Amino acid sequence: MNRLVFILFSLVSTLFAAQPPDIVFLLADDLGNADVGWHGSDIKTPHLDKLAASGAKLEHFYVMPVCTPTRVAFLTGRYPIRSGMQLNVLRQQSK
């Protein structure tokens, strides 16, 4: 009986659960920490400043000095060295 009540409660709570939040990640190549307006840059970034003011800012992060390892880490959730991409830059192959 307790199991049936738990299952019914789980189904009902799932049906009436709040919609999950929308999450947007912005990943930019060659964007320095001081290149955005909310860090006091001379570069004007009004749209990014507005997004930063109304959302969560992830200020403590670790990225690689080139774009490919950072993208590999972001997409896989693993360190780039685990996939052998710690130093590589993928380039478009010529035909």
C-alpha positions as CSV (number, residue, x, y, z in Angstrom):
1,M,0.0,0.0,0.0
2,N,2.8,2.4,0.9
3,R,4.5,1.7,-2.4
4,L,1.3,2.4,-4.3
5,V,0.9,5.8,-2.5
6,F,4.5,6.7,-3.2
7,I,4.1,5.8,-7.0
8,L,0.9,7.8,-7.2
9,F,2.5,10.8,-5.4
10,S,5.5,10.6,-7.7
11,L,3.3,10.6,-10.8
12,V,1.2,13.5,-9.6
13,S,4.2,15.6,-8.6
14,T,5.8,15.0,-11.9
15,L,2.8,16.1,-13.8
16,F,2.5,19.3,-11.8
17,A,6.2,20.1,-11.5
18,A,7.3,23.6,-12.5
19,Q,8.9,24.0,-15.9
20,P,12.7,23.7,-15.7
21,P,14.6,26.9,-16.2
22,D,16.1,27.9,-19.5
23,I,19.9,27.8,-19.5
24,V,22.0,29.5,-22.0
25,F,25.8,29.2,-22.1
26,L,27.8,31.8,-24.0
27,L,31.2,30.6,-25.1
28,A,33.4,33.0,-27.0
29,D,36.9,32.4,-28.4
30,D,39.6,34.8,-27.4
31,L,37.5,36.8,-25.0
32,G,39.6,37.9,-22.0
33,N,38.3,38.3,-18.5
34,A,38.7,42.1,-18.7
35,D,37.0,42.4,-22.1
36,V,33.4,42.7,-20.8
37,G,31.7,45.8,-19.6
38,W,30.8,44.5,-16.1
39,H,34.5,44.1,-15.4
40,G,35.2,47.7,-16.1
41,S,36.4,47.3,-19.7
42,D,36.7,50.1,-22.2
43,I,35.0,47.8,-24.7
44,K,31.3,48.4,-24.7
45,T,29.2,45.3,-24.2
46,P,25.7,46.5,-23.3
47,H,23.8,43.4,-24.2
48,L,26.2,41.1,-22.3
49,D,26.1,43.5,-19.3
50,K,22.3,43.3,-19.3
51,L,22.4,39.5,-19.4
52,A,25.0,39.4,-16.6
53,A,22.9,41.8,-14.4
54,S,19.8,39.6,-14.7
55,G,21.4,36.2,-14.6
56,A,24.1,34.1,-13.0
57,K,27.7,35.0,-13.7
58,L,30.1,32.1,-13.6
59,E,33.3,34.0,-12.7
60,H,35.6,31.2,-11.6
61,F,36.5,28.9,-14.4
62,Y,39.3,27.1,-16.1
63,V,39.9,27.2,-19.8
64,M,42.7,26.2,-22.2
65,P,44.7,28.8,-24.2
66,V,43.2,27.6,-27.5
67,C,39.6,27.0,-28.4
68,T,39.3,23.2,-29.2
69,P,40.3,21.9,-25.8
70,T,37.9,24.3,-24.1
71,R,35.0,23.2,-26.4
72,V,35.8,19.5,-25.8
73,A,35.7,20.0,-22.1
74,F,32.4,21.9,-22.3
75,L,30.7,19.4,-24.5
76,T,31.9,16.3,-22.8
77,G,32.2,17.4,-19.2
78,R,35.7,15.9,-19.0
79,Y,39.2,17.3,-19.0
80,P,40.6,17.7,-22.5
81,I,43.5,15.4,-21.7
82,R,41.1,12.5,-21.2
83,S,40.2,12.8,-24.9
84,G,43.7,13.6,-26.2
85,M,42.7,17.2,-27.1
86,Q,44.7,19.2,-24.6
87,L,47.0,20.8,-27.2
88,N,45.2,20.3,-30.5
89,V,43.2,22.8,-32.5
90,L,40.8,21.2,-35.0
91,R,41.0,22.9,-38.3
92,Q,38.8,22.6,-41.3
93,Q,40.1,19.9,-43.6
94,S,40.9,21.0,-47.2
95,K,39.4,19.0,-50.0
